[in-house]
């Protein structure tokens, strides 16, 4: 994970993650124009402000469709909707990674979880 821009607090760091599927695992075809779908999640250290974050994941290619959601989490890692706005934008898949912008619109640092879906 790297960050290239920040506006308020320390850059969020990955705290935990699911065990993402690797590209070489044989999965069933989905159908239509989608050959495979992968899902994983990451939790992050508390932060607030605007950051460019990067997640490495070998199933992502430059033509992948990547969907990222972000939520505030409690001390047990459970997602909830609080008063702070979490906004994900500018999602840019690359070879083996995805870069995205996160805006945690709050006056103090909050922990978050990102859920990532990859369609190939």
C-alpha positions in Angstrom: 0.0 0.0 0.0 1.3 3.4 -0.8 -0.3 6.9 -0.5 0.5 9.7 -2.8 -1.7 12.5 -1.4 -3.0 13.4 2.0 -4.7 16.4 3.6 -5.2 15.9 7.3 -3.8 13.0 9.2 -1.4 10.1 9.1 -1.7 8.0 6.0 -3.9 4.9 6.6 -2.0 1.6 6.7 -3.4 -1.9 6.1 -4.2 -3.4 9.5 -5.7 -6.7 8.4 -7.2 -8.4 5.4 -9.1 -11.5 4.2 -7.2 -14.2 2.3 -7.8 -13.0 -1.3 -8.0 -15.7 -4.0 -4.9 -15.8 -6.2 -5.1 -15.6 -10.0 -3.9 -19.2 -10.5 -6.7 -20.8 -8.6 -9.2 -22.5 -10.9 -12.6 -20.9 -10.4 -15.9 -21.6 -12.2 -16.7 -19.3 -15.2 -19.3 -16.7 -14.4 -20.8 -16.2 -17.8 -21.6 -13.4 -20.2 -18.6 -11.2 -20.7 -17.2 -11.9 -17.2 -14.9 -14.8 -16.8 -14.1 -14.6 -13.1 -15.1 -12.6 -10.0 -12.9 -12.1 -6.9 -13.8 -10.6 -3.5 -11.6 -9.5 -0.6 -11.5 -7.0 2.3 -8.9 -4.9 4.1 -9.1 -3.0 7.4 -7.0 0.2 7.8 -5.5 2.1 10.7 -7.5 5.2 11.7 -7.2 8.3 9.5 -9.2 11.3 8.2 -8.8 13.4 5.1 -8.1 12.6 1.5 -5.6 10.0 0.4 -4.6 8.1 -2.7 -4.2 4.4 -1.6 -3.0 1.4 -3.5 -3.8 -2.3 -2.9 -1.6 -5.0 -4.5 -3.6 -8.0 -5.8 -2.4 -10.2 -8.6 -5.9 -10.9 -9.9 -6.2 -7.3 -11.1 -5.2 -6.3 -14.6 -5.5 -3.0 -16.5 -8.8 -4.1 -18.1 -10.3 -5.4 -14.8 -13.4 -3.7 -13.4 -12.8 -3.0 -9.7 -15.5 -1.9 -7.3 -14.5 -0.6 -3.9 -16.7 0.2 -0.9 -15.6 1.8 2.4 -17.2 1.8 5.8 -16.3 2.9 9.3 -15.7 0.0 11.6 -16.0 -0.6 15.4 -13.2 -2.0 17.6 -14.3 -5.6 16.6 -14.0 -4.8 12.8 -17.7 -4.7 12.3 -18.9 -2.2 9.6 -21.5 0.4 10.5 -23.0 3.7 9.2 -21.9 6.5 11.5 -22.0 10.3 11.1 -18.8 10.5 9.0 -18.9 10.3 5.2 -16.5 7.7 3.6 -16.2 8.3 -0.2 -14.3 6.2 -2.7 -13.5 7.7 -6.1 -11.0 7.6 -9.0 -10.6 3.8 -9.0 -7.7 2.9 -11.4 -6.8 -0.8 -11.9 -3.3 -1.6 -13.0 -1.2 -4.7 -13.5 -1.4 -6.5 -10.1 -2.8 -3.5 -8.2 -5.6 -0.9 -7.9 -5.2 2.7 -6.9 -8.1 4.7 -5.5 -8.9 7.9 -3.7 -10.6 7.8 -0.2 -12.1 10.8 1.5 -12.8 10.3 5.2 -14.8 13.4 5.9 -14.4 13.8 9.7 -12.5 16.0 12.1 -10.6 13.1 13.8 -9.2 9.8 12.7 -11.5 6.8 12.1 -10.8 3.2 11.3 -12.2 1.8 8.1 -12.7 -1.3 6.1 -12.6 -1.5 2.3 -14.3 -4.3 0.4 -13.0 -5.0 -3.1 -14.7 -6.8 -6.0 -12.8 -7.6 -9.2 -14.4 -8.6 -12.4 -12.3 -10.0 -15.3 
